[in-house]
């Protein structure tokens, strides 16, 4: 199969993930930008599970139930409900039959537990934001971290996919 070379276009603003793609393969980034909106391969069950886990984590943090005593039961119930809804709307099979379902469910519990520990230990003045739009001072880099925690003493950025917490000054992962 031969695809026409994507049109050269100036990059006005770029996300951190787009920047990483350019570093790895500039042509891939160009092809990604050249695809008209709404066109692309259908979402796989694996991609759906990742997006569903992200949705559940965002709800747990933004609604505040992740710090409640019964958070694990709520996490499981919301996960089940979210997956069942997705399965009804898009797929001809139950979510439990999707490849990687149990692994994603276990990873969701693991990441949620780590985020819960982080939030419970925060000072009372901490501001917790889910997916805030951040733009660099020069307006060239922009992105939405999954979770931003800010207080007088702490600024932390959390990536739900990896569960990684990033140090404020260096951007290095924290343990």
N, C-alpha and C positions, 0 to 999 in steps of 0.2 A: 504494500500500500504506500502510495506517495502522497504526502500532504504538502500543500504550498507553504512556503516559508512565511511565518507571521510578519505582519507589517511592523516596521520599526516605529515605536512610539516613545515619546519622552515620558519618563516616570516622574510624576509630580510628587506623590506621596507613596510610601511603602510600609507595609507591616513588618514586624520582626520575622515572621515566618516567610514572607515574600523575599526579604533580604537573604535569609538562609537559603532559599531556593535559588536565587541568583548566584550566590557563592558556589553552590553545588553544581548548577547547570543553568546558565543564562538562557539557553534555548528552551528549556522546559518552562521557565518563567514566561518567556515570550508566548509560547503556545497556550499557557494557562490564561494569559490576558487576552488572547485572540478569540477565545471561545465565547460566543454570544451568551448573554445571561439566560439561565433556565435550560441550557442545552448541556448535555454531558451524560456520562454513564449513569444508569440507575443506581441508587444507593444499595449497597450490599448489606446483608444482615450484620456483618461485623461492623461496618460503619454506623449502622443504625444503633447497635448496642453501645458504641462509644458515645454517640450523641445523646442517647437516652440516659446513660450514666451521668453525663455532664448536666443534663436537665435536672436530674434528681439531686445532685450535689448543689446546684445553684439554688434550688428550692429549699434544701435543708439549711443552707447558710442564710439566704435572704429572708426566709420566714422565721428563722430562729429556733426551729425545732431540733437542730443538731445538738444543742446543749441541754436538752431536756433529758431527764433520767431514762425515759423509755425510747430513746432515739433509735436504738437498733431495731426495735419492732416497727417503728414508723418508717425507717429506711427501707426495710424489707417490703412493707405494705405499699409504699409509694413506688418502689422499683417494680413490683409485680403489676400494679395498676398501670403504670406508664408503659411497660412492655406489652401488656395485654391490649391496651389502646392502640399502640403502634401496629401490633400484629393484626388486629381487626381491620385497620384502615389500609394497610399496604401489602400484607402478605397472606398467603393461603395456608399458613401453618402457625402453630403456637410459637411464641418467643422461646420457650424452653427447648425447642427442637433446633434452634439456630446454632450453627457452629460457634463455639466459644462462649456460649451463654453462661455456663457455670463459672468459667474463668473470669469473665467480666463482672459477674455478680460478686465474686470473692474480692476482686480488685476494688470494686466500689466500696465494699465494707472496710477494706484496708485503708484506702485513701480517706474515706469519711472519718474513720477513727483518728487518723493523723491530724486532719483539719480540726476535728473536735478538740483534741488535746491542745492544739495551737490556740483556738478561740477561748477555751476555758481559762487558759493561763494568761490572757491579755489583761493589761491594766484597764481600769474603769473608763479612762478617757479615750480608749481605742475606737477608731472609726473603721467599720468593716464595709467595704464596697464590693459588689459583684459586678464584674465586667464593665468597669468604668472606661470611658474612652480617654486615652492618654496620648498627647501629641508632644513631640520634642519642641524645644525652644525655637529651632529653625524651621519648624513645620514640615519637615521632610519625612520623619518617621512617626507612624501612628499605630496604635494597637489597643486591644482590649484584653488585659490580663484577666484570668478567671476570677481571681480574688486579690484585692489590695487591702492591706491592713496598715493603718496609720495611727500613731499616737505621738505624744511628745518625745518618747524615747525610741520608738520602733517604727520602721517602715519595712513591710514584707510583701512580696509578691508570690502568689501560689499558683502553680499550674496544675489543674485537676488531672490532666491526662497522666502526668508522671507523679503527682503528689509532691513535686519538688518545691521547696521554699528557696527564694533567692535573696541574697544579702543585698542591702540597700546600695552601698557605695560601689562595690566591685561587680555586682551581678552574679557572683559565684554562688553555687548551690550550698545551702546549709544542711547539716546533718539532722 
